[in-house]
Amino acid sequence: IIIRKLEELKLNILNNHDKDNTELLNILFDYRPPNYEKSKYKCRNLNKNQSIAVNKSLTTNMFHIIQGPPGTGKTHTIVEIINQLYKKDLRILITAHTHIALDNIIEKLDMIPQNNILRLGDELKISKNTKKYTINNHIQQDPEYIHIIKRKEKIRKLKEKSYENYSFNIEKSSDESIISKIFRKLLRLDDNISYTQHINTQEKEDIIYNLEEEIEKIREKIEYNIIKKIPIVASTVIASSNYLIHDINFDYVIMDESSQVPLYLALIALMKTKKFIIIGDNKQLQPIINNNASLILNKSIFNYLIEKYPEYSTFLNIQYRMNSEISAIASKLYYNNKLKTYTKIRNQKIALKNNRNFLLNESPITFIDTSNMEYTEDNISKGCCNKYEAKLVLKIVVSLINMNFDSDSIGVITPYRRHKNHIKRLLYKNNLNVETDTIYRFQGRQKDVIILCFCKSREGMLSKFQENFISNQNQLNVSITRSCKKLIIIGDISLLSQSKNIKNLINEISPLNTIFLSDCI
């Protein structure tokens, strides 16, 4: 589908049939900076840079870029942009790399009536709170749908009597002409019961087969008529190729998590609009490389554009998630000291009552150094698993739970899937339901307490591959910025310090906040 879409784009441009997409390619591969109209929008409940981002997004003639470091209110800003565009009666396509990020935006659009938002995608992957926006729910919410349900039940009973095990489904739309067509077909079948009782089985099956085909065509028209009337459509970037919106263009495309979307995928959504807003962070996770695409096409749409048009971006500079000691490290190492902390959460910390575990204290950051312990990982298969480190994680989690911490407020992050799976099994055996996952699965999430464990602990040198894998700056940034109040890092300093990036991180942690296990055992 992706290749076909890109081929369509190429052919349309070559044949001069697609002026808008020609302009898109000029933005990407030539140099076409946007212009901004004078803004009349007055911002409420936004900080200065969020307000600038909203105003630029509303007044651009082509595109705007919003960089949102962890906890800076990207979703809050996106929701405000959508609310203002909706007031202007504009059609909007909201996209994101993941279903989680997309649903997070939709759940906050409570100022917009439910029947004006459509959520596309596999319903098994859509959150419970946003299923009400799916196409099936839009159909079922129609006042006249009850009539179709009654008729459907009558036909079902008829089929059980006359057609044995054959079945089909009928849905309904607000389009009265289509409804009447369905009614006529149902009534025709209903009125001819006596006739169907006298024809042979093959003829009966042919009648139902033909009727089902017609009803399926009508259903497609029903869906299309619903979609034409809905101003806000939401889908993942890949799902924006859905046949339901194949021929529909939008006034705006808003793409969240665009730093994880490779250029070749982003084109699928961006082909549908003249104006687009991309939101992401070039200091967080990047796309997984596709070996069949070129280096440029594998680059994220966010990184590509912010490098090309840095002056046409807005940096959200105030974070509302982390204790200031945690955010200060991220700000210094990854954001040139531009990331500030909201005053009211600067000093938020965990409260430890009756603490008997020397590994825990109320300091926002603790590094537990295992270099003097024989905490070596196994060499059984690919990846990494460190059973000793996993037991240490278990002790910390048990202590937190015993001090009445909610299990939902604790998260465990590791770079390795084998290590993750072992820790999960160990916690499960001890009846502890604490979210444990790899770094890629934790982006966009937050917990009061994060335990980051590197797994690697062995005499010798880190290979170049191992160093690149565990010490990628973007991954480190995501790892440490998931925590709101307490960050606990477990690792072998002597080994990890071979990585420049991890060494820089360790150097930002005070020796007073470092626990050397050999000192205590």
C-alpha positions in Angstrom: 0.0 0.0 0.0 2.8 2.4 0.9 4.7 1.8 -2.3 1.5 2.1 -4.3 0.7 5.5 -2.6 4.1 6.8 -3.4 3.9 5.7 -7.0 0.5 7.5 -7.3 2.1 10.7 -5.9 5.0 10.4 -8.4 2.7 9.8 -11.4 0.4 12.7 -10.4 3.3 15.1 -10.1 4.9 14.0 -13.3 1.6 14.5 -15.2 1.1 17.9 -13.6 -2.2 16.7 -12.0 -1.2 17.4 -8.4 -0.2 21.0 -7.7 -0.5 20.6 -3.9 1.8 17.6 -3.8 4.2 19.4 -6.1 4.4 22.1 -3.5 4.9 19.4 -0.8 7.9 18.1 -2.7 9.2 21.6 -3.1 9.0 22.1 0.7 10.9 18.8 1.3 13.5 18.8 -1.5 13.8 22.4 -2.4 13.5 25.4 -0.1 10.0 26.8 0.5 9.7 28.5 4.0 6.3 29.3 5.3 4.7 32.7 5.7 2.6 33.6 8.7 -0.4 36.0 8.8 -0.8 38.4 11.7 -2.5 36.4 14.5 -5.7 37.5 16.3 -5.8 34.5 18.5 -5.6 35.1 22.3 -4.3 32.2 24.2 -5.7 30.9 27.5 -4.2 28.3 29.8 -1.0 28.2 27.8 2.5 29.3 28.6 4.4 31.8 26.3 6.0 29.2 23.9 2.9 27.1 23.7 0.9 30.2 22.8 3.5 31.0 20.0 3.2 27.4 18.7 -0.6 27.7 18.5 -0.5 31.1 16.8 2.1 30.0 14.2 0.1 26.8 13.5 -3.1 28.7 12.9 -1.6 31.4 10.7 0.9 29.5 8.6 0.4 29.2 4.8 2.2 25.9 4.6 3.6 24.3 7.7 4.9 24.8 11.2 7.3 22.7 13.4 6.8 22.2 17.2 9.6 20.7 19.3 8.3 19.3 22.5 10.8 17.8 25.0 9.4 15.4 27.6 6.6 16.7 29.8 6.3 20.1 28.0 2.6 19.8 27.2 2.7 18.7 23.5 -0.7 17.1 23.8 -2.2 20.2 25.5 -0.8 22.4 22.7 -2.1 20.1 20.0 -5.6 20.0 21.5 -5.7 23.8 21.6 -4.7 23.9 17.9 -7.4 21.4 17.0 -10.1 23.3 19.0 -9.3 26.5 17.2 -9.2 25.0 13.7 -12.5 23.3 14.5 -14.1 26.7 15.3 -13.0 27.8 11.8 -15.0 24.9 10.2 -11.8 23.4 8.8 -11.3 19.7 8.1 -8.5 18.1 10.1 -6.6 14.8 9.9 -4.9 14.0 13.2 -2.1 11.4 12.9 0.5 9.9 15.2 3.0 7.1 15.1 1.2 5.0 17.8 -2.4 4.3 18.8 -1.6 5.3 22.4 -0.5 8.9 21.4 -3.4 9.3 19.0 -6.0 8.2 21.6 -4.4 10.4 24.2 -5.2 13.4 22.0 -8.7 12.3 21.2 -9.6 11.7 24.8 -8.8 15.4 25.5 -11.0 16.8 22.7 -14.0 17.1 25.1 -15.0 20.5 23.8 -15.9 18.9 20.4 -19.2 17.0 20.0 -18.7 13.2 19.6 -20.4 13.0 16.2 -17.7 15.4 14.8 -14.8 13.1 15.4 -14.0 9.8 13.6 -11.4 7.4 14.8 -10.1 5.0 12.1 -8.1 1.9 12.8 -8.3 -1.7 14.2 -10.8 -1.6 17.1 -8.6 -4.1 19.0 -5.9 -1.5 19.2 -8.1 1.5 20.0 -8.5 2.5 23.6 -11.8 1.8 25.4 -12.4 5.5 25.8 -12.2 6.3 22.1 -14.2 3.4 20.7 -17.2 5.7 20.7 -15.6 7.6 17.8 -15.3 4.6 15.4 -17.2 4.2 12.2 -19.4 1.4 13.6 -20.3 3.5 16.6 -21.2 6.5 14.4 -23.6 4.2 12.4 -25.1 2.7 15.5 -25.7 6.1 17.2 -28.1 7.2 14.4 -31.7 7.6 15.8 -33.2 5.4 13.0 -30.7 2.6 13.6 -33.2 0.8 15.8 -35.5 0.3 12.8 -32.7 -1.5 10.9 -31.9 -3.6 14.0 -35.6 -4.7 14.2 -35.7 -5.6 10.6 -32.4 -7.3 10.8 -33.7 -9.5 13.6 -36.8 -10.4 11.6 -34.7 -11.4 8.6 -32.4 -13.4 10.8 -35.3 -15.5 12.0 -36.5 -15.9 8.4 -33.0 -17.1 7.3 -32.9 -19.6 10.2 -36.2 -21.0 8.9 -35.6 -20.8 5.2 -31.9 -20.6 4.6 -30.4 -22.6 7.4 -26.8 -21.5 8.3 -26.4 -18.5 6.0 -25.9 -15.1 7.6 -25.2 -11.5 6.7 -24.8 -8.1 8.4 -26.6 -4.9 7.7 -25.5 -1.5 9.0 -27.2 1.9 8.7 -26.4 5.5 7.9 -28.1 8.9 8.4 -28.5 9.2 4.6 -32.3 8.8 4.1 -32.0 7.7 0.5 -29.7 4.8 1.4 -31.9 3.8 4.3 -34.9 3.6 2.0 -32.9 1.3 -0.3 -32.1 -1.0 2.6 -35.8 -1.0 3.7 -37.0 -1.9 0.2 -34.6 -4.9 0.0 -35.5 -6.1 3.4 -39.3 -5.7 2.8 -38.9 -7.5 -0.5 -37.4 -10.5 1.2 -39.8 -10.3 4.1 -42.8 -10.2 1.7 -41.7 -13.2 -0.3 -41.4 -15.7 2.4 -44.0 -17.9 0.7 -42.1 -17.7 -2.5 -38.7 -18.7 -0.9 -40.4 -21.7 0.7 -41.0 -23.2 -2.8 -37.7 -22.7 -4.5 -34.7 -25.0 -4.3 -31.7 -24.5 -1.9 -29.3 -23.2 -4.6 -31.8 -20.5 -5.7 -32.2 -19.5 -2.1 -28.5 -19.1 -1.7 -28.2 -17.1 -4.9 -30.9 -14.7 -3.7 -29.1 -14.1 -0.4 -25.7 -13.9 -2.0 -26.8 -11.2 -4.5 -28.6 -9.3 -1.7 -25.5 -9.4 0.5 -23.4 -8.0 -2.3 -25.8 -5.1 -2.8 -26.0 -4.4 0.9 -22.2 -4.4 1.1 -22.1 -1.8 -1.6 -24.7 0.2 0.3 -22.6 -0.1 3.5 -19.6 1.4 1.7 -21.8 4.3 0.6 -23.1 4.7 4.1 -19.5 4.9 5.5 -18.5 7.4 2.8 -21.5 9.6 3.5 -20.7 9.7 7.2 -17.0 10.5 6.6 -17.9 13.3 4.2 -19.7 15.1 7.0 -17.2 14.6 9.9 -14.7 17.4 10.2 -12.1 15.6 12.3 -10.6 12.3 11.4 -7.9 10.5 13.5 -5.7 7.7 12.4 -2.1 6.4 12.8 0.2 7.6 10.0 0.1 4.2 8.3 -3.7 4.0 8.6 -4.1 7.3 6.9 -4.0 5.3 3.7 -7.3 3.7 4.7 -9.7 3.3 1.8 -12.4 5.3 3.7 -10.4 8.5 3.3 -8.6 7.6 0.0 -10.1 10.4 -2.0 -10.6 12.9 0.9 -8.4 15.9 1.4 -8.0 18.0 4.5 -7.4 21.6 5.4 -4.8 20.6 7.9 -2.8 17.5 8.8 -1.5 17.4 12.4 1.2 14.8 13.0 2.3 13.9 16.5 5.3 11.7 17.3 6.7 12.8 13.9 10.3 12.2 15.1 9.4 8.5 14.9 7.9 8.7 11.5 10.3 8.2 8.5 10.0 10.5 5.6 8.6 7.9 3.2 5.7 7.1 5.6 4.9 10.7 6.5 4.2 11.4 2.8 1.1 9.2 3.0 -0.6 11.6 5.3 1.0 14.8 4.1 -0.3 14.1 0.5 -3.8 14.9 1.8 -3.3 18.5 2.7 -2.0 22.0 1.8 -1.0 22.8 5.4 0.6 20.6 8.1 1.8 20.8 11.6 4.5 18.4 12.8 5.1 17.8 16.5 8.1 15.8 17.8 11.5 15.9 19.4 14.8 15.1 17.6 16.3 14.3 21.0 13.9 11.4 21.6 13.3 8.1 19.8 13.8 7.9 16.0 12.4 5.6 13.3 13.5 2.0 13.0 15.6 1.8 9.9 14.0 0.2 6.7 16.9 -1.3 4.7 14.8 -0.9 1.5 14.7 2.9 1.8 17.4 5.4 1.2 19.2 7.3 4.1 17.1 10.4 3.5 13.8 8.5 3.3 14.6 6.7 6.5 15.2 10.0 8.3 12.3 11.2 10.4 10.1 13.8 8.9 10.6 15.9 12.1 14.4 15.8 12.0 14.5 16.4 8.3 12.4 19.5 8.5 13.8 21.0 11.7 17.3 20.7 10.2 16.1 22.4 7.0 13.9 25.0 8.6 15.1 25.6 12.2 13.8 29.2 12.3 10.3 28.0 11.5 10.0 25.9 14.7 8.8 26.6 18.2 10.6 25.0 21.2 8.3 24.2 24.2 10.6 25.1 27.0 8.7 24.5 30.2 8.3 20.9 31.5 5.5 19.9 33.9 6.6 16.4 34.7 9.9 16.0 36.6 11.6 17.1 39.7 14.0 19.9 38.7 17.1 17.8 39.6 16.0 15.2 37.0 15.0 17.7 34.3 18.3 19.7 34.9 20.3 16.7 33.7 18.2 16.3 30.6 18.3 20.0 29.9 22.1 20.2 30.2 22.9 17.0 28.3 20.3 17.1 25.5 18.7 20.6 25.3 21.5 23.1 25.7 20.1 24.2 29.1 16.9 25.5 27.4 14.5 23.2 29.2 13.0 24.8 32.4 10.8 23.3 35.2 7.4 24.6 36.2 7.7 26.2 39.6 5.0 24.2 41.3 6.6 20.8 40.6 10.3 21.7 41.1 10.6 20.0 44.4 8.2 17.1 44.1 9.6 14.0 45.8 8.5 10.6 46.9 7.7 10.2 50.6 9.2 7.2 52.3 7.6 6.0 55.5 9.2 3.4 57.7 11.9 2.8 55.1 14.2 -0.1 56.0 15.9 -0.5 52.6 19.3 1.2 52.3 18.8 1.3 48.5 16.0 3.9 48.9 16.1 7.5 49.9 14.0 10.6 49.1 16.6 12.1 46.8 15.2 12.5 43.3 18.1 10.6 41.7 20.0 7.5 42.9 22.7 5.6 41.1 23.3 2.1 42.4 26.8 1.0 41.3 27.3 -2.8 41.0 30.8 -2.7 39.7 32.2 -4.3 42.9 29.7 -7.1 42.8 29.8 -10.2 40.7 26.6 -9.2 38.8 27.6 -10.6 35.5 25.0 -11.2 32.7 24.6 -14.6 31.2 25.8 -15.6 27.8 23.2 -18.2 26.9 21.7 -16.6 23.8 21.3 -13.3 22.0 20.6 -10.1 24.0 21.3 -9.7 27.7 19.9 -11.0 30.9 21.3 -10.3 34.4 19.6 -12.4 37.1 21.5 -10.7 39.9 20.4 -7.2 38.8 16.8 -8.5 38.4 16.8 -9.6 42.0 18.0 -6.2 43.0 15.1 -4.6 41.1 12.7 -7.0 42.9 14.0 -5.9 46.3 13.5 -2.2 45.5 10.0 -2.8 44.1 9.0 -4.9 47.2 10.2 -2.2 49.5 8.2 0.5 47.6 5.0 -1.7 47.6 5.5 -2.3 51.4 5.5 1.5 51.9 2.1 1.7 50.2 3.3 2.8 46.8 0.8 2.0 44.1 2.2 -0.5 41.6 0.9 1.8 38.7 3.3 4.5 40.0 6.4 2.4 39.4 8.1 1.5 36.1 11.1 -0.6 35.2 13.0 0.2 32.0 15.9 -1.8 30.4 17.4 -1.7 26.9 17.2 -5.5 26.5 14.0 -7.6 25.8 15.5 -10.8 27.4 16.3 -8.8 30.6 12.8 -7.2 30.5 11.1 -10.6 30.2 13.1 -12.1 33.1 12.3 -9.2 35.4 8.6 -9.4 34.4 8.5 -13.1 35.3 10.3 -12.5 38.6 7.9 -9.7 39.6 4.9 -11.8 38.5 6.0 -14.8 40.6 5.9 -12.4 43.6 2.4 -11.1 42.7 3.8 -7.7 41.6 2.1 -6.1 38.7 4.6 -3.4 37.8 5.0 -2.2 34.3 8.4 -3.4 32.9 9.4 -2.7 29.3 12.1 -1.6 26.9 12.9 2.0 26.2 11.0 2.1 22.9 7.8 0.9 24.6 8.0 3.6 27.3 8.2 6.8 25.2 5.2 9.0 25.9 4.7 7.4 29.4 5.5 8.5 32.9 5.7 7.1 36.4 6.4 8.6 39.8 9.3 6.1 40.2 11.4 4.8 37.3 14.1 2.0 37.8 16.5 2.0 34.9 18.8 -1.0 34.7 21.4 -1.5 32.0 21.9 -5.2 32.4 25.5 -5.2 31.1 28.0 -6.0 33.9 31.1 -7.9 32.8 34.8 -7.6 32.9 36.3 -6.4 29.6 35.3 -3.9 27.0 32.0 -3.0 25.5 31.8 -3.8 21.9 31.0 -0.9 19.5 27.6 -2.4 18.9 26.8 -2.8 22.6 28.0 0.7 23.3 25.8 2.2 20.5 22.8 0.1 21.6 22.8 1.0 25.3 24.2 4.5 25.2 22.3 6.2 22.3 21.6 9.7 23.5 18.0 9.7 22.4 17.3 6.4 24.3 19.1 7.7 27.4 17.0 10.9 27.3 13.7 9.0 27.0 14.8 6.6 29.8 15.6 9.2 32.4 12.7 11.6 31.6 10.0 9.0 32.3 10.3 9.6 36.0 8.3 12.3 37.8 9.7 12.1 41.4 12.4 9.4 41.6 14.9 8.0 39.2 16.9 4.9 40.2 19.7 3.8 37.9 21.3 0.4 38.4 24.6 -0.4 36.6 28.2 -1.2 36.6 30.0 2.1 36.5 33.4 0.7 35.5 31.9 -0.9 32.4 29.3 1.7 31.5 31.8 4.6 31.8 33.4 3.2 28.7 30.5 4.9 26.9 31.0 8.7 26.6 27.3 9.3 26.7 26.6 7.2 29.8 29.7 8.6 31.5 28.4 12.1 30.9 25.1 11.0 32.5 26.9 9.5 35.5 29.0 12.6 36.0 25.8 14.7 36.4 24.8 12.5 39.4 26.3 13.7 42.7 28.5 11.1 44.5 26.2 11.8 47.5 23.4 10.2 45.5 25.5 7.1 44.5 25.3 3.9 46.4 28.3 1.5 46.1 26.9 -1.9 47.0 30.2 -3.2 48.3 30.2 -0.4 50.9 27.0 -1.8 52.4 27.4 -5.5 52.2 
